[in-house]
C-alpha cells in the first residue's frame, strides 16, 4: 500500500507543478499583453517564433 500512496503523492505533486507553471505563464502573458509586447514561443516541432502576447493570451486556459 505504501507504493500506491507514493504514486498518488507523485501524481498530486506533478499536477500541482503543472498548475503553478500554467499560472505563471498566464501572468507573464497578461503583463506582456498590457505592455503590447511579444513573447517567443516554440511549437512541438521545435520551431521558434515571436507572437504578440495578446494573441497568445487568447490561447491560454484560465
N, CA, C and O atoms as CSV, one atom per row, in Angstrom:
chain,resi,resn,atom,element,x,y,z
A,1,UNK,N,N,0.793,-1.191,0.000
A,1,UNK,CA,C,0.000,0.000,0.000
A,1,UNK,C,C,0.844,1.267,0.000
A,1,UNK,O,O,0.401,2.310,-0.479
A,2,UNK,N,N,2.010,1.183,0.514
A,2,UNK,CA,C,2.879,2.355,0.540
A,2,UNK,C,C,3.199,2.804,-0.879
A,2,UNK,O,O,3.279,4.003,-1.147
A,3,UNK,N,N,3.382,1.861,-1.780
A,3,UNK,CA,C,3.697,2.196,-3.166
A,3,UNK,C,C,2.550,2.967,-3.802
A,3,UNK,O,O,2.793,3.947,-4.507
A,4,UNK,N,N,1.316,2.556,-3.575
A,4,UNK,CA,C,0.175,3.281,-4.136
A,4,UNK,C,C,0.109,4.699,-3.595
A,4,UNK,O,O,-0.131,5.641,-4.350
A,5,UNK,N,N,0.318,4.858,-2.302
A,5,UNK,CA,C,0.312,6.190,-1.711
A,5,UNK,C,C,1.412,7.053,-2.311
A,5,UNK,O,O,1.213,8.240,-2.567
A,6,UNK,N,N,2.560,6.455,-2.530
A,6,UNK,CA,C,3.678,7.178,-3.108
A,6,UNK,C,C,3.334,7.627,-4.525
A,6,UNK,O,O,3.636,8.758,-4.902
A,7,UNK,N,N,2.705,6.755,-5.314
A,7,UNK,CA,C,2.316,7.115,-6.677
A,7,UNK,C,C,1.288,8.234,-6.659
A,7,UNK,O,O,1.345,9.155,-7.474
A,8,UNK,N,N,0.350,8.149,-5.730
A,8,UNK,CA,C,-0.661,9.189,-5.604
A,8,UNK,C,C,0.004,10.515,-5.252
A,8,UNK,O,O,-0.340,11.554,-5.816
A,9,UNK,N,N,0.948,10.481,-4.326
A,9,UNK,CA,C,1.657,11.698,-3.939
A,9,UNK,C,C,2.417,12.289,-5.124
A,9,UNK,O,O,2.426,13.506,-5.310
A,10,UNK,N,N,3.052,11.438,-5.923
A,10,UNK,CA,C,3.789,11.924,-7.089
A,10,UNK,C,C,2.851,12.511,-8.134
A,10,UNK,O,O,3.160,13.536,-8.741
A,11,UNK,N,N,1.709,11.870,-8.347
A,11,UNK,CA,C,0.734,12.400,-9.301
A,11,UNK,C,C,0.196,13.742,-8.838
A,11,UNK,O,O,0.014,14.665,-9.633
A,12,UNK,N,N,-0.054,13.835,-7.545
A,12,UNK,CA,C,-0.546,15.094,-6.983
A,12,UNK,C,C,0.515,16.187,-7.094
A,12,UNK,O,O,0.201,17.330,-7.426
A,13,UNK,N,N,1.744,15.841,-6.823
A,13,UNK,CA,C,2.846,16.793,-6.940
A,13,UNK,C,C,2.981,17.267,-8.387
A,13,UNK,O,O,3.124,18.465,-8.635
A,14,UNK,N,N,2.936,16.348,-9.330
A,14,UNK,CA,C,3.043,16.705,-10.743
A,14,UNK,C,C,1.905,17.629,-11.154
A,14,UNK,O,O,2.129,18.603,-11.873
A,15,UNK,N,N,0.696,17.339,-10.710
A,15,UNK,CA,C,-0.460,18.186,-11.030
A,15,UNK,C,C,-0.278,19.581,-10.443
A,15,UNK,O,O,-0.598,20.574,-11.096
A,16,UNK,N,N,0.229,19.665,-9.227
A,16,UNK,CA,C,0.462,20.967,-8.594
A,16,UNK,C,C,1.531,21.765,-9.329
A,16,UNK,O,O,1.402,22.980,-9.477
A,17,UNK,N,N,2.570,21.103,-9.784
A,17,UNK,CA,C,3.631,21.780,-10.536
A,17,UNK,C,C,3.087,22.307,-11.851
A,17,UNK,O,O,3.365,23.446,-12.226
A,18,UNK,N,N,2.315,21.490,-12.557
A,18,UNK,CA,C,1.736,21.912,-13.832
A,18,UNK,C,C,0.805,23.105,-13.635
A,18,UNK,O,O,0.831,24.051,-14.423
A,19,UNK,N,N,-0.018,23.063,-12.583
A,19,UNK,CA,C,-0.910,24.195,-12.300
A,19,UNK,C,C,-0.111,25.463,-12.020
A,19,UNK,O,O,-0.475,26.540,-12.492
A,20,UNK,N,N,0.958,25.347,-11.268
A,20,UNK,CA,C,1.796,26.502,-10.960
A,20,UNK,C,C,2.449,27.092,-12.200
A,20,UNK,O,O,2.505,28.312,-12.355
A,21,UNK,N,N,2.941,26.235,-13.078
A,21,UNK,CA,C,3.563,26.699,-14.318
A,21,UNK,C,C,2.525,27.391,-15.199
A,21,UNK,O,O,2.808,28.436,-15.785
A,22,UNK,N,N,1.332,26.819,-15.296
A,22,UNK,CA,C,0.273,27.432,-16.092
A,22,UNK,C,C,-0.109,28.812,-15.556
A,22,UNK,O,O,-0.327,29.741,-16.334
A,23,UNK,N,N,-0.192,28.950,-14.233
A,23,UNK,CA,C,-0.499,30.248,-13.632
A,23,UNK,C,C,0.601,31.261,-13.937
A,23,UNK,O,O,0.317,32.420,-14.241
A,24,UNK,N,N,1.848,30.823,-13.855
A,24,UNK,CA,C,2.974,31.716,-14.133
A,24,UNK,C,C,2.983,32.151,-15.594
A,24,UNK,O,O,3.249,33.315,-15.892
A,25,UNK,N,N,2.695,31.225,-16.507
A,25,UNK,CA,C,2.643,31.577,-17.929
A,25,UNK,C,C,1.522,32.563,-18.217
A,25,UNK,O,O,1.697,33.496,-19.001
A,26,UNK,N,N,0.372,32.361,-17.586
A,26,UNK,CA,C,-0.753,33.276,-17.779
A,26,UNK,C,C,-0.380,34.669,-17.264
A,26,UNK,O,O,-0.661,35.673,-17.918
A,27,UNK,N,N,0.249,34.720,-16.094
A,27,UNK,CA,C,0.644,36.005,-15.521
A,27,UNK,C,C,1.649,36.716,-16.428
A,27,UNK,O,O,1.557,37.927,-16.631
A,28,UNK,N,N,2.597,35.973,-16.966
A,28,UNK,CA,C,3.574,36.533,-17.903
A,28,UNK,C,C,2.889,37.080,-19.148
A,28,UNK,O,O,3.191,38.189,-19.588
A,29,UNK,N,N,1.963,36.303,-19.720
A,29,UNK,CA,C,1.258,36.734,-20.923
A,29,UNK,C,C,0.397,37.962,-20.645
A,29,UNK,O,O,0.327,38.870,-21.472
A,30,UNK,N,N,-0.260,37.995,-19.482
A,30,UNK,CA,C,-1.103,39.149,-19.142
A,30,UNK,C,C,-0.279,40.419,-18.977
A,30,UNK,O,O,-0.663,41.478,-19.472
A,31,UNK,N,N,0.846,40.319,-18.286
A,31,UNK,CA,C,1.668,41.518,-18.096
A,31,UNK,C,C,2.311,41.956,-19.416
A,31,UNK,O,O,2.458,43.153,-19.663
A,32,UNK,N,N,2.686,41.011,-20.249
A,32,UNK,CA,C,3.261,41.347,-21.547
A,32,UNK,C,C,2.210,41.949,-22.468
A,32,UNK,O,O,2.503,42.887,-23.210
A,33,UNK,N,N,0.996,41.427,-22.432
A,33,UNK,CA,C,-0.090,41.958,-23.254
A,33,UNK,C,C,-0.422,43.387,-22.836
A,33,UNK,O,O,-0.712,44.231,-23.684
A,34,UNK,N,N,-0.383,43.659,-21.546
A,34,UNK,CA,C,-0.668,45.007,-21.048
A,34,UNK,C,C,0.347,46.018,-21.560
A,34,UNK,O,O,0.045,47.206,-21.677
A,35,UNK,N,N,1.554,45.543,-21.866
A,35,UNK,CA,C,2.618,46.421,-22.373
A,35,UNK,C,C,2.819,46.297,-23.878
A,35,UNK,O,O,3.813,46.788,-24.412
A,36,UNK,N,N,1.879,45.641,-24.570
A,36,UNK,CA,C,1.950,45.441,-26.029
A,36,UNK,C,C,3.272,44.806,-26.453
A,36,UNK,O,O,3.889,45.237,-27.427
A,37,UNK,N,N,3.698,43.794,-25.729
A,37,UNK,CA,C,4.955,43.113,-26.028
A,37,UNK,C,C,4.709,41.800,-26.759
A,37,UNK,O,O,3.588,41.292,-26.790
A,38,UNK,N,N,5.765,41.263,-27.343
A,38,UNK,CA,C,5.745,39.954,-27.973
A,38,UNK,C,C,6.437,38.959,-27.053
A,38,UNK,O,O,7.295,39.326,-26.250
A,39,UNK,N,N,6.052,37.701,-27.183
A,39,UNK,CA,C,6.713,36.623,-26.465
A,39,UNK,C,C,7.261,35.630,-27.481
A,39,UNK,O,O,6.687,35.448,-28.555
A,40,UNK,N,N,8.348,35.004,-27.144
A,40,UNK,CA,C,8.953,33.996,-28.008
A,40,UNK,C,C,8.417,32.638,-27.574
A,40,UNK,O,O,8.530,32.265,-26.407
A,41,UNK,N,N,7.834,31.902,-28.514
A,41,UNK,CA,C,7.265,30.588,-28.204
A,41,UNK,C,C,7.821,29.553,-29.162
A,41,UNK,O,O,8.232,29.872,-30.278
A,42,UNK,N,N,7.827,28.319,-28.712
A,42,UNK,CA,C,8.247,27.196,-29.541
A,42,UNK,C,C,7.103,26.216,-29.682
A,42,UNK,O,O,6.281,26.085,-28.776
A,43,UNK,N,N,7.042,25.523,-30.816
A,43,UNK,CA,C,5.996,24.522,-31.004
A,43,UNK,C,C,6.578,23.126,-30.803
A,43,UNK,O,O,7.768,22.966,-30.530
A,44,UNK,N,N,5.722,22.126,-30.941
A,44,UNK,CA,C,6.165,20.753,-30.678
A,44,UNK,C,C,7.206,20.254,-31.674
A,44,UNK,O,O,7.883,19.257,-31.419
A,45,UNK,N,N,7.337,20.950,-32.818
A,45,UNK,CA,C,8.316,20.561,-33.832
A,45,UNK,C,C,9.658,21.260,-33.647
A,45,UNK,O,O,10.598,21.021,-34.405
A,46,UNK,N,N,9.745,22.128,-32.633
A,46,UNK,CA,C,10.997,22.819,-32.368
A,46,UNK,C,C,11.138,24.149,-33.065
A,46,UNK,O,O,12.192,24.781,-32.988
A,47,UNK,N,N,10.084,24.592,-33.751
A,47,UNK,CA,C,10.123,25.892,-34.416
A,47,UNK,C,C,9.885,26.991,-33.382
A,47,UNK,O,O,9.085,26.834,-32.459
A,48,UNK,N,N,10.592,28.098,-33.555
A,48,UNK,CA,C,10.503,29.209,-32.616
A,48,UNK,C,C,10.009,30.431,-33.376
A,48,UNK,O,O,10.433,30.691,-34.502
A,49,UNK,N,N,9.088,31.191,-32.732
A,49,UNK,CA,C,8.616,32.418,-33.373
A,49,UNK,C,C,8.190,33.422,-32.317
A,49,UNK,O,O,7.943,33.070,-31.163
A,50,UNK,N,N,8.109,34.665,-32.730
A,50,UNK,CA,C,7.663,35.757,-31.882
A,50,UNK,C,C,6.167,35.945,-32.097
A,50,UNK,O,O,5.703,36.039,-33.234
A,51,UNK,N,N,5.413,35.999,-30.994
A,51,UNK,CA,C,3.959,36.104,-31.069
A,51,UNK,C,C,3.522,37.260,-30.173
A,51,UNK,O,O,4.018,37.397,-29.055
A,52,UNK,N,N,2.588,38.102,-30.659
A,52,UNK,CA,C,2.066,39.140,-29.761
A,52,UNK,C,C,1.433,38.498,-28.528
A,52,UNK,O,O,0.678,37.532,-28.643
A,53,UNK,N,N,1.740,39.031,-27.366
A,53,UNK,CA,C,1.236,38.464,-26.111
A,53,UNK,C,C,-0.287,38.443,-26.085
A,53,UNK,O,O,-0.883,37.534,-25.507
A,54,UNK,N,N,-0.921,39.430,-26.702
A,54,UNK,CA,C,-2.387,39.469,-26.731
A,54,UNK,C,C,-2.954,38.261,-27.473
A,54,UNK,O,O,-3.975,37.707,-27.068
A,55,UNK,N,N,-2.299,37.854,-28.552
A,55,UNK,CA,C,-2.751,36.683,-29.305
A,55,UNK,C,C,-2.500,35.404,-28.516
A,55,UNK,O,O,-3.335,34.500,-28.504
A,56,UNK,N,N,-1.365,35.333,-27.868
A,56,UNK,CA,C,-1.028,34.157,-27.070
A,56,UNK,C,C,-1.988,34.011,-25.895
A,56,UNK,O,O,-2.373,32.896,-25.541
A,57,UNK,N,N,-2.369,35.113,-25.299
A,57,UNK,CA,C,-3.269,35.106,-24.149
A,57,UNK,C,C,-4.613,34.484,-24.516
A,57,UNK,O,O,-5.251,33.845,-23.679
A,58,UNK,N,N,-5.040,34.664,-25.744
A,58,UNK,CA,C,-6.310,34.088,-26.201
A,58,UNK,C,C,-6.279,32.556,-26.211
A,58,UNK,O,O,-7.321,31.914,-26.075
A,59,UNK,N,N,-5.097,31.976,-26.369
A,59,UNK,CA,C,-4.978,30.518,-26.471
A,59,UNK,C,C,-4.724,29.828,-25.140
A,59,UNK,O,O,-4.830,28.605,-25.052
A,60,UNK,N,N,-4.390,30.591,-24.099
A,60,UNK,CA,C,-4.090,30.005,-22.795
A,60,UNK,C,C,-5.364,29.708,-22.023
A,60,UNK,O,O,-6.337,30.459,-22.095
A,61,UNK,N,N,-5.350,28.609,-21.286
A,61,UNK,CA,C,-6.506,28.282,-20.445
A,61,UNK,C,C,-6.499,29.150,-19.196
A,61,UNK,O,O,-5.449,29.617,-18.755
A,62,UNK,N,N,-7.674,29.357,-18.637
A,62,UNK,CA,C,-7.784,30.214,-17.447
A,62,UNK,C,C,-7.543,29.472,-16.180
A,62,UNK,O,O,-7.601,30.059,-15.100
